[in-house]
Amino acid sequence: DEFEHHFNWQRKRLEREEYLQELQAITDSNPFTKILEEHQDLLAEMKSAPSVVE
């Protein structure tokens, strides 16, 4: 159970990092374009989610 929890957390962290990298790429390539509302909503969800401490 401990392992499964850790594995799930690692996977979520990877997905989050990949998403943030994509978002950064979009922002870098379109510095004067507003980020889509979808992205802002997802980002807000991520920021409001409790961060996991190892």
C-alpha distances in whole Angstrom, upper triangle without the diagonal:
4,5,5,6,9,10,11,12,14,15,16,18,20,21,22,24,26,27,28,30,32,33,34,36,37,39,40,42,43,44,46,44,42,39,38,37,34,33,34,31,28,29,30,26,25,27,26,22,21,20,17,18,16
4,6,5,6,9,10,11,12,14,15,16,18,20,21,22,24,26,27,29,30,31,33,35,36,37,39,41,42,42,45,43,41,38,37,36,33,32,33,31,28,28,28,25,23,25,25,21,19,18,14,14,13
4,5,5,6,9,10,10,12,14,15,16,18,20,21,22,24,25,27,29,30,31,33,35,36,37,39,40,41,44,42,40,37,36,36,33,31,32,31,27,28,29,26,23,25,25,22,20,19,15,15,13
4,5,5,6,8,10,10,12,14,15,16,18,20,21,22,24,26,27,28,30,32,33,34,36,37,39,40,42,40,38,35,34,33,30,29,30,28,25,26,27,24,22,24,24,20,19,18,15,16,15
4,5,5,6,9,10,11,12,14,15,16,18,20,21,22,24,26,27,28,30,32,33,34,36,37,38,40,38,36,33,32,31,28,27,28,26,23,23,24,21,19,21,20,17,15,14,11,13,12
4,5,5,6,9,10,10,12,14,15,16,18,20,21,22,24,25,27,28,30,31,32,34,36,36,39,37,36,32,32,31,28,27,28,26,23,23,24,21,18,20,21,17,16,14,10,11,9
4,5,5,6,9,10,11,12,14,15,17,18,20,21,23,24,26,27,29,30,31,33,35,35,38,36,35,31,31,30,27,26,27,26,22,23,24,21,19,21,22,18,17,16,13,14,12
4,5,5,6,9,10,11,12,14,15,16,18,20,21,22,24,26,27,28,30,32,33,34,36,34,32,29,28,27,24,23,24,23,19,20,21,18,16,19,19,15,15,14,12,14,13
4,5,5,6,9,10,10,12,14,15,16,18,20,21,22,24,26,27,28,30,31,32,34,33,31,27,27,26,23,22,23,21,18,18,19,16,14,16,17,13,12,10,8,10,10
4,5,5,6,9,10,10,12,14,15,16,18,20,21,22,24,25,27,28,30,31,33,32,30,27,27,27,24,22,23,22,19,19,20,18,15,17,19,15,15,12,10,12,11
4,5,5,6,9,10,11,12,14,15,17,18,20,21,23,24,26,27,29,30,32,30,29,25,25,25,22,20,22,21,17,18,20,17,15,17,19,16,16,14,13,15,14
4,5,5,6,9,10,10,12,14,15,16,18,20,21,22,24,26,27,28,30,28,26,23,22,22,19,17,19,17,14,14,16,13,11,14,15,12,13,11,11,13,14
4,5,5,6,9,10,10,12,14,15,16,18,20,21,22,24,25,26,29,27,25,22,22,22,20,17,18,18,14,14,16,14,11,13,15,12,12,10,9,12,12
4,5,5,6,8,10,10,12,14,15,16,18,20,21,22,24,25,28,26,25,22,22,23,20,17,19,19,15,15,18,16,13,16,18,15,16,14,13,15,15
4,6,5,6,9,10,11,12,14,15,17,18,20,21,22,24,26,24,23,19,19,19,16,14,16,16,12,13,16,14,11,14,17,14,16,14,14,17,17
4,5,5,6,9,10,10,12,14,15,16,18,20,21,22,24,22,21,17,17,17,15,12,14,14,10,10,12,11,8,11,13,12,13,12,13,15,16
4,5,5,6,9,10,10,12,14,15,16,18,20,20,23,22,21,18,18,19,17,14,15,16,13,12,15,14,11,13,16,14,16,13,14,16,16
4,5,5,6,9,10,11,12,14,15,17,18,20,22,21,20,17,17,19,16,13,16,17,13,13,16,16,13,15,18,17,19,17,17,19,20
4,5,5,6,9,10,11,12,14,15,16,18,20,18,17,13,14,15,12,9,12,13,10,9,13,13,11,13,16,15,17,16,17,20,21
4,5,5,6,9,10,10,12,14,15,16,18,17,16,13,14,15,13,10,11,13,10,8,12,13,10,12,15,15,17,15,17,19,20
4,5,5,6,9,10,10,12,14,15,18,17,17,14,15,17,16,12,14,16,14,12,16,16,14,15,19,18,20,18,19,21,22
4,5,5,6,9,10,11,12,14,17,15,15,12,13,15,13,10,13,15,13,12,16,16,15,17,20,20,22,20,22,24,25
4,5,5,6,9,10,11,12,14,12,12,9,10,12,11,8,10,12,10,9,13,14,13,14,17,18,20,19,21,24,25
4,5,5,6,9,10,10,13,13,12,10,13,15,14,11,12,15,14,12,15,17,15,15,19,20,22,20,22,24,25
4,5,5,6,8,10,13,12,13,11,13,16,16,13,15,18,16,15,18,20,18,19,22,23,25,23,25,27,28
4,6,5,6,8,11,9,10,8,10,13,13,10,13,16,15,14,17,19,18,19,22,23,25,24,26,29,30
4,6,5,5,8,8,8,7,10,13,14,11,12,15,15,13,16,18,17,18,21,22,25,24,26,28,30
4,6,5,9,10,11,11,14,17,18,14,16,19,18,16,19,22,20,20,24,25,27,26,28,29,31
4,6,9,9,12,11,14,17,18,15,17,20,20,18,21,24,22,23,26,28,30,29,31,32,34
4,6,5,8,9,11,15,16,14,15,19,19,17,20,23,22,22,26,27,30,29,31,33,35
4,6,8,9,13,16,17,15,15,19,19,17,20,23,22,22,25,27,29,28,31,32,34
4,7,9,12,15,17,16,16,19,20,19,21,24,23,23,26,28,31,30,33,35,37
4,6,9,12,14,13,13,16,18,17,19,21,22,22,24,26,29,29,32,34,36
4,6,9,11,10,10,13,15,14,15,18,19,19,21,23,27,27,30,32,34
4,6,8,7,7,10,11,11,13,15,16,16,19,20,24,24,27,29,31
4,5,5,7,9,10,11,13,15,16,17,19,20,24,24,27,30,32
4,5,5,6,9,10,10,12,14,15,16,18,22,23,26,29,31
4,5,5,6,9,10,11,12,14,15,17,20,21,24,27,29
4,5,5,6,8,10,10,12,14,15,19,19,22,25,27
4,5,5,6,9,10,10,12,14,18,18,21,24,27
4,5,5,6,9,10,11,12,16,17,20,24,26
4,5,5,6,9,10,11,14,15,18,21,23
4,5,5,6,9,10,13,13,16,19,22
4,5,5,6,9,12,13,16,19,22
4,5,5,6,10,11,14,18,21
4,5,5,8,9,12,15,18
4,5,8,8,12,15,18
4,6,9,12,15,18
4,6,9,13,16
4,6,9,13
4,6,10
4,6
4
